[in-house]
Amino acid sequence: MPQFADTAELLTSELVTNAYRHSTGPAALRLRGLGSARLRVSVWDADPHIPPPFDQGSGSLHPVPVEADGGRGLFLVCHYADAWGGYPLGDDLFGQGGKLLWCELGLSAADCGAAAA
């Protein structure tokens, strides 16, 4: 999926940086191809707090104030990704909770069919 390389690198960097800066404990990254034209980037960390704008779902985004010291990374993810979201994870058998933030790049399955026609 070379067509996603630059954007995927940016969005992955932002999600991983958010996990590193705002969570204590372990974190994990997963890249997954969804067919030949879609890529999902998922980052898990141990903090269950869902940060804005991921806490609002994929609705309208409010720009970060110019004077703010941070907060642009996840805004970039939401702006450049085709789909995005986040959800808290409950404790499981292994004692892991936290959250998962994800984003997707590429055409949906419906779009792939339309593009091939």
Backbone as a ProteinNet text record, in pm:
[ID]
protein_1_A
[PRIMARY]
MPQFADTAELLTSELVTNAYRHSTGPAALRLRGLGSARLRVSVWDADPHIPPPFDQGSGSLHPVPVEADGGRGLFLVCHYADAWGGYPLGDDLFGQGGKLLWCELGLSAADCGAAAA
[TERTIARY]
81.7	0	86.6	172	262.3	189.4	67.8	-7.5	-40.2	-32.7	-64.1	59.7	177.6	299.8	318.1	315	340.6	233.1	108.1	-0.7	-3.9	16.3	17.4	131	246.1	358.8	325.4	265.9	226.8	124.3	18.1	-88.4	-41.6	40.8	97.3	184	266.6	352	269.6	161.4	77.5	9.8	-42.6	-108.9	-9.9	107.6	208.8	261.7	285.6	332.5	230.9	102.8	-1.3	3.7	19.2	27.2	151.1	263.1	388.5	381.3	328.5	328.3	220.9	109.5	-4.4	-44.4	36	3.9	128.3	108	218.7	195.4	300.8	285.4	301.9	262.6	286.2	194	234.4	154.6	186.5	98.3	120.3	64.3	130.4	91.1	55	-51.8	-89.1	-129.2	-69.7	-106.9	-173.2	-287.3	-359.6	-416.4	-386.3	-445	-584.7	-679.3	-818	-847	-815	-823.5	-701.2	-710.6	-595.1	-595	-701.5	-710.6	-744	-724	-756.8	-655.6	-613.6	-516.8	-573.1	-565.3	-606.7	-483.7	-468.9	-363.1	-431.2	-388.2	-445.5	-333.9	-358.4	-262.4	-336.3	-287.2	-341.1	-245.5	-300.3	-218	-296.2	-229.1	-286.1	-379.3	-385.6	-470.9	-610.8	-717.8	-852	-915.3	-853.5	-910.6	-904.1	-1018.6	-1024.8	-1010.2	-903.5	-880.1	-967.6	-995.3	-1065.1	-971.8	-1020.5	-1159.2	-1210.1	-1128.9	-1169.9	-1284.2	-1303.4	-1411.7	-1547.6	-1550.4	-1675.7	-1722.7	-1646	-1680.7	-1645.7	-1672.8	-1632.4	-1738.8	-1741.6	-1832.8	-1753.4	-1808.3	-1737.2	-1620.2	-1512.6	-1392.2	-1381.5	-1335.4	-1312.7	-1163.4	-1119.5	-976.6	-914.2	-787.3	-712.1	-675.6	-692.2	-655.8	-509.2	-481.9	-347	-247.9	-289.7	-198.6	-175.2	-243.5	-227.9	-89.2	-31.6	100.2	95	-18.4	-30.2	-172.9	-202.3	-338.2	-365.3	-263.4	-284.7	-268.1	-198.6	-169.2	-292.3	-382	-502.7	-597.4	-591.9	-669.5	-622.5	-490.6	-436.1	-484.1	-484.2	-531.5	-675.3	-760.7	-901.2	-919.4	-834.3	-845.4	-801.3	-691.1	-634.3	-683.3	-736.8	-786.3	-924.4	-955.1	-1087.4	-1191.1	-1146.7	-1232.1	-1143	-1200.6	-1122.6	-1215	-1157.9	-1237.4	-1151.2	-1215.5	-1147	-1246.2	-1202.6	-1290	-1208	-1264.8	-1196.1	-1209.5	-1110.6	-1112.8	-1124.1	-1213.7	-1228.6	-1117.1	-1101.4	-1001.6	-1038.7	-938.5	-962.3	-889.3	-879.4	-814.7	-669.7	-606	-465.2	-444.6	-553.3	-543.9	-515.9	-534.5	-507.5	-636.6	-635.9	-749.5	-699.9	-723.8	-672.4	-769.7	-713.5	-795.5	-729.7	-809.5	-760.9	-804.4	-708	-736.8	-699	-780	-754.1	-791.9	-734.8	-773.4	-755.9	-826.7	-819	-792.6	-718.7	-688.3	-733.3	-784.8	-816	-963.7	-993.4	-1130.3	-1204.4	-1332.7	-1414.5	-1443.1	-1494.4	-1527.3	-1628.6	-1725.9	-1824.9	-1758.2	-1664.6	-1594	-1507.6	-1447.6	-1361.9	-1445.2	-1565.3	-1652.8	-1692.8	-1722.3	-1760.6	-1643.8	-1522.1	-1404.7	-1369.3	-1396.1	-1362.1	-1462.3	-1582.3	-1687.2	-1659.5
-118.8	0	125.8	140.1	255.5	389.4	389.7	514.7	576.9	498.3	547.9	580.4	555.8	560	691.8	804.1	932	965.5	951.3	983.2	884.7	756.3	655.3	681.4	722.9	753.8	871.4	976.1	1091.6	1052.4	983.4	949.2	850.1	754.6	659.2	731.8	823.4	901.2	979.2	1039.5	1117.8	1029.1	913.8	824.2	765.4	725.4	668.5	776.3	895.8	1005.3	1036	1035.4	1060.1	953.1	828	719.4	735.3	770.7	786.6	903.7	1015.6	1136.7	1138.1	1070.4	1085.2	957.9	855.9	731.8	678.4	612.7	543.3	394.4	322.3	179	142.9	21.9	-29	33.2	18.2	60.9	-34	-39.7	-128.3	-63.6	-91.6	-42	-160.8	-145.4	-249.7	-184	-229.6	-187.7	-307.9	-284.4	-395.9	-354.9	-433.9	-411.7	-469.1	-389.9	-435	-444.5	-556.9	-571.5	-506.9	-476.4	-420.5	-268.5	-205.2	-60.8	12.9	-50.5	14.8	-28.6	67	42.1	93.4	10.4	53.1	61.7	174.8	198.7	201.9	114.8	110.2	124.2	203.1	218.2	197	100.4	72.6	129.2	186	222.3	195.4	203.7	162.6	265	386.5	490.9	481.9	466.6	451.9	582.3	697.6	827	844.7	872.2	898.8	1049.7	1094.2	1238.1	1298.1	1429	1494.4	1502.9	1498.2	1488.1	1344.9	1245.1	1105.1	1072	1148.6	1124	1165	1233.9	1282.6	1198.9	1101.9	1028.6	1110.5	1057.3	1126.1	1227.3	1337.7	1446.4	1566.4	1683.5	1804.2	1830.2	1880	1908.8	2057.3	2090.2	2229.2	2255.8	2356.7	2385.4	2413.4	2383	2410.8	2558.9	2627.3	2770	2791.4	2900.3	2931.9	2937	2988.6	3004.5	2874.6	2766	2639.7	2580.1	2521.4	2458.6	2320.1	2258.4	2123.5	2099.3	1973.4	1937.3	1928.2	1944.2	1939.2	1799.7	1711.4	1578.5	1497.1	1483.7	1405.5	1478.2	1610.5	1686.4	1651	1640.1	1599.9	1460.4	1369	1233.2	1238.8	1310.8	1319.1	1387.1	1483.5	1556.4	1471.3	1397.8	1325.1	1182.2	1123.7	986.2	984	874.7	858.5	817.4	751.7	713.7	707.8	730.7	728.1	708.1	665.4	646.2	603	584.2	540.6	485.8	392.3	339.1	284.7	294.8	238.8	87	20.7	-124.8	-162.9	-252	-298.8	-395.6	-420.3	-518.1	-655.8	-728.9	-864.7	-963.6	-1085.7	-1189.9	-1157.7	-1077.5	-1046	-915.1	-852.3	-729.3	-606.2	-615.7	-502.8	-427.9	-299.8	-214.9	-112.4	11.7	118.9	157.7	197	242.2	202.2	209.4	186.9	305.4	373.4	478.2	422.9	447.8	393.1	494.6	472.3	549.2	460.5	495	419.4	512.7	459.2	529.2	441.5	502.6	428.8	419.8	355	341.2	236.6	257.5	157	44.7	-65.7	-177.3	-134.8	-52.8	-3.5	85.7	171	258.4	177.6	67.6	-16.2	-76.6	-122.3	-179.3	-75.5	45.4	152.9	195.8	197.6	237.8	135.7	6.9	-97.9	-102.3	-49.2	-55.6	40.9
0	0	0	-99.9	-102.7	-113.2	-163.3	-176.4	-41	67.4	200.9	283	230.9	312.7	388.7	321.7	388.5	492.2	453.2	545.4	661.2	633.1	739.3	837.5	787.9	876.4	968.6	914.3	995.2	1101.8	1061.1	1154.8	1260.1	1220.2	1315.9	1417.1	1370.8	1459.7	1561.4	1517.4	1608.4	1712.7	1671.1	1766.6	1867.1	1819.8	1909.8	2004.3	1953.8	2038.8	2147.8	2113.2	2212.3	2322.1	2285.2	2383.7	2471	2412.5	2486.7	2584.3	2540	2622.9	2730.4	2706.9	2797	2869.3	2863.3	2931.3	3000.5	3112.2	3176.7	3156.6	3139.9	3118.3	2972.8	2940	2804.7	2700.4	2576.2	2461.1	2346.7	2248.2	2133.9	2007.4	1896.3	1764.8	1677.4	1598.9	1503.7	1372.2	1264.2	1129.1	1063.3	1001.6	942.2	807.5	706.1	574.7	572.8	529.7	516	367.5	309.5	165.7	102.3	-25	-94.8	-99	-48.6	-63.9	65.7	180.2	307.5	412.8	494.3	600.5	731.7	837.3	971.8	1060.1	1129	1227	1363.9	1455.2	1589.8	1692.1	1795	1904.1	2035.9	2113.6	2246.1	2348.6	2457	2572.1	2699.4	2812.9	2941.1	3005	2953.2	3009.8	2947.3	3028.2	2970.9	2921.5	2950	2909.7	2758	2697.5	2553.7	2534.5	2466.8	2451.4	2340.7	2350.3	2240.4	2119.8	2003.1	1959.6	1948.5	1985.8	1975.3	2070.2	2174.7	2269.7	2215	2102.4	2044.8	1927.5	1884.5	1763.3	1641	1525.7	1403.2	1361.2	1430.9	1397.6	1350.3	1371.4	1330.9	1425.1	1369.7	1446.8	1473.5	1592.5	1628	1624.4	1552.1	1542.3	1679.5	1689.5	1811.5	1810.7	1923.6	1927.9	1890.2	1823.3	1776.1	1891.7	2006.4	2120	2198	2164.8	2237.5	2214	2320.4	2310.5	2247.1	2246.5	2191.6	2147	2120.4	2084.1	1936.1	1855.5	1710.5	1651.7	1722.5	1668.3	1637.3	1733.8	1710	1615.5	1613.9	1516.1	1374.5	1356.7	1225.9	1186.9	1283.8	1256.7	1206.2	1276.2	1237.4	1102.1	1072.5	945.7	826.1	840.3	726.8	712.8	818.8	810.5	745.8	678.5	618.9	723.1	828.5	941.1	1064.2	1181.7	1304.3	1423.4	1534.4	1654.3	1771.2	1882.9	2002.7	2101.9	2182.9	2285.3	2401.5	2523	2639	2637.9	2693.1	2703.6	2850	2881.4	3018.3	3053.9	3181.3	3225.6	3173.3	3128.8	3081.6	3170.8	3127.5	3206.8	3240.2	3158	3176.8	3253.6	3296.2	3373.6	3289.2	3159.1	3070.6	3043.5	3063.8	3028.6	2929.7	2958.8	2874.1	2765.6	2652.9	2540	2409.4	2304.4	2169.4	2084.9	2023.2	1925.2	1789.2	1688.3	1556	1448	1331.4	1213.3	1091.6	985.3	860.9	743.4	648.7	523.5	408.1	304.8	183.5	155.1	46.9	2	84.6	106.3	172.1	73	121.8	34.9	-72.6	-36.2	-131.3	-236.6	-193	-286.3	-381.3	-332.1	-417.4	-529.3	-497.7	-599.8	-702.1	-656.2	-747	-834.4	-775.4	-852.2	-958.1	-928.5	-1024.7	-1139.7	-1119.8	-1224.6	-1337.1
[MASK]
+++++++++++++++++++++++++++++++++++++++++++++++++++++++++++++++++++++++++++++++++++++++++++++++++++++++++++++++++++++

